[in-house]
Amino acid sequence: MALRLVCIRGAGAMKSPYHVPCPRGVEDALAEELRALGADDVTVRPGSVDCVGSRETGYRACLWVRSGIRVQEGLVRGDVAGADDLYDLARGFPWERFMDVDQTLSVHATGRHPEFNDLRYGGLVVKDAVVDRFRDREGRRPSIDRQTPDLPLRVHFGERTTRIYRDLAGQSLHKRGWRPIQVKSPLNEALAAGLLLLSTWDRGSTLLDPMCGSGTFVVEAAMIASERAPGLGRGFACERWKDHDRALMERLRSEARARAKPTLPFTLYGADRHHGALQLAAQGALAARVQDLVCFDQADVRTFEPSEPPSIVMVNPPYGQRLGEGEDLIESWRGLGKLLRERCPGATAYILSGEPELTRHLGMKASRKHPVMNGPISCRLLRYEIRGS
Ligand SMILES: C[S@@+](CC[C@H](N)C(=O)[O-])C[C@H]1O[C@@H](n2cnc3c(N)ncnc32)[C@H](O)[C@@H]1O
């Protein structure tokens, strides 16, 4: 098949197509975030949102998107029948506009293609094409760095079209820089923020997570309420590109700094029975600079007395993947149901559950069930309206 290729982002192009992946289940929240940042033609897909925007939109997305994990700018697309077509597609693109030969790149391939059953082969073909282009022009080649490449490229094999993107963020956007160490099974920050954005929380009233672990919901809620940009504490791959607009990023960063509210007229609460988890939550809040907006208590959900009735409860109780948690788990879920019914009058509760067998021990009927993927675990975000006292 003859190769038809389209350069979808050339020098001087005013608007680019962006592809922003996210955890499954929070696409609508992400679409809303991107619209608010000025993106056009926003289209929701399973596990991602596509849109069109200026460079400023792309930079704003890196700084402000809470529920997405990457900001990928579409560079070139074509009908690719096999390795030769893919090589030509990548070889024809002027990569030297973005990176020097002394910089590094990586290529990650996703999607499906009959000629690339092993997706790594697709990535290798694109890498060879970029490297060969540099070698022919300059007699030297750029190196590969899989951890922190200067130019992280992504090739996606769609049903009909293959697209090559550059990833503006580099490290996944869920890595805000506030989590002190990589804990065992924390909730992904982008998922937590997406669920908060999907909820009916008005961002102006108290919120409680009574089994908060490392505090992801509480810290993310505090960042949302105080309008602290999630990307303020980190850098992005695009800042190392030759066509980076330093002045624009600096302006957007100082705008974001000025917008962050140092105080709030309400508190975001977290509780957990595990002391170590609470220490991580407190350290995380400090690193995210929201320590004055949150309050963490060590308590068992069965006996916990909230300092004030929350308007929203957002919680991710244990699902029992670990051995030996059986009986205690059921007691904890029962205790959570009792806490909600007896000590959270008038609240709306959202429970991220990965196990319907445990959910029934709450003794309550959900008014809504929203499917969500928590990593590899298929979950439901359950909503409960708690009667007022
Ligand atoms: C799935 S983890 C929550 C993870 C959390 N969302 C995060 O971001 O790290 C469940 C948490 O429930 C806590 N937990 C389990 N049973 C509890 C109980 N009876 N009372 C209070 N906390 C409990 C565990 O200590 C654990 O931190």
The ligand as an SDF file (V2000), in Angstrom:
LIG
                    3D

 27 29  0  0  0  0  0  0  0  0999 V2000
   -6.8690    0.8970   50.0640 C   0  0  0  0  0  0  0  0  0  0  0  0
   -6.1410    1.7170   51.4110 S   0  0  0  0  0  0  0  0  0  0  0  0
   -6.4650    3.4060   51.1110 C   0  0  0  0  0  0  0  0  0  0  0  0
   -5.4230    3.9860   50.2440 C   0  0  0  0  0  0  0  0  0  0  0  0
   -5.5200    5.4820   50.2040 C   0  0  0  0  0  0  0  0  0  0  0  0
   -6.6620    5.9270   49.4060 N   0  0  0  0  0  0  0  0  0  0  0  0
   -4.2370    6.1030   49.6950 C   0  0  0  0  0  0  0  0  0  0  0  0
   -4.3110    7.0010   48.8810 O   0  0  0  0  0  0  0  0  0  0  0  0
   -3.1540    5.7050   50.1150 O   0  0  0  0  0  0  0  0  0  0  0  0
   -7.2240    1.3760   52.7250 C   0  0  0  0  0  0  0  0  0  0  0  0
   -6.8470    2.0070   54.0460 C   0  0  0  0  0  0  0  0  0  0  0  0
   -7.8420    1.6610   54.9960 O   0  0  0  0  0  0  0  0  0  0  0  0
   -7.2060    1.5790   56.2650 C   0  0  0  0  0  0  0  0  0  0  0  0
   -8.0840    0.7920   57.1530 N   0  0  0  0  0  0  0  0  0  0  0  0
   -8.4380   -0.5090   57.0310 C   0  0  0  0  0  0  0  0  0  0  0  0
   -9.2850   -0.8510   58.0320 N   0  0  0  0  0  0  0  0  0  0  0  0
   -9.4580    0.2620   58.7910 C   0  0  0  0  0  0  0  0  0  0  0  0
  -10.2140    0.5500   59.9540 C   0  0  0  0  0  0  0  0  0  0  0  0
  -10.9500   -0.3980   60.5400 N   0  0  0  0  0  0  0  0  0  0  0  0
  -10.1760    1.8030   60.4550 N   0  0  0  0  0  0  0  0  0  0  0  0
   -9.4160    2.7700   59.8580 C   0  0  0  0  0  0  0  0  0  0  0  0
   -8.6600    2.5400   58.7730 N   0  0  0  0  0  0  0  0  0  0  0  0
   -8.6890    1.3120   58.2340 C   0  0  0  0  0  0  0  0  0  0  0  0
   -5.8790    0.9330   55.9670 C   0  0  0  0  0  0  0  0  0  0  0  0
   -4.9420    1.2300   57.0080 O   0  0  0  0  0  0  0  0  0  0  0  0
   -5.5240    1.5540   54.6270 C   0  0  0  0  0  0  0  0  0  0  0  0
   -4.6770    2.6740   54.8010 O   0  0  0  0  0  0  0  0  0  0  0  0
  1  2  1  0
  2  3  1  0
  2 10  1  0
  3  4  1  0
  4  5  1  0
  5  6  1  0
  5  7  1  0
  7  8  2  0
  7  9  1  0
 10 11  1  0
 11 12  1  0
 11 26  1  0
 12 13  1  0
 13 14  1  0
 13 24  1  0
 14 15  1  0
 14 23  1  0
 15 16  2  0
 16 17  1  0
 17 18  1  0
 17 23  2  0
 18 19  1  0
 18 20  2  0
 20 21  1  0
 21 22  2  0
 22 23  1  0
 24 25  1  0
 24 26  1  0
 26 27  1  0
M  CHG  2   2   1   9  -1
M  END
$$$$
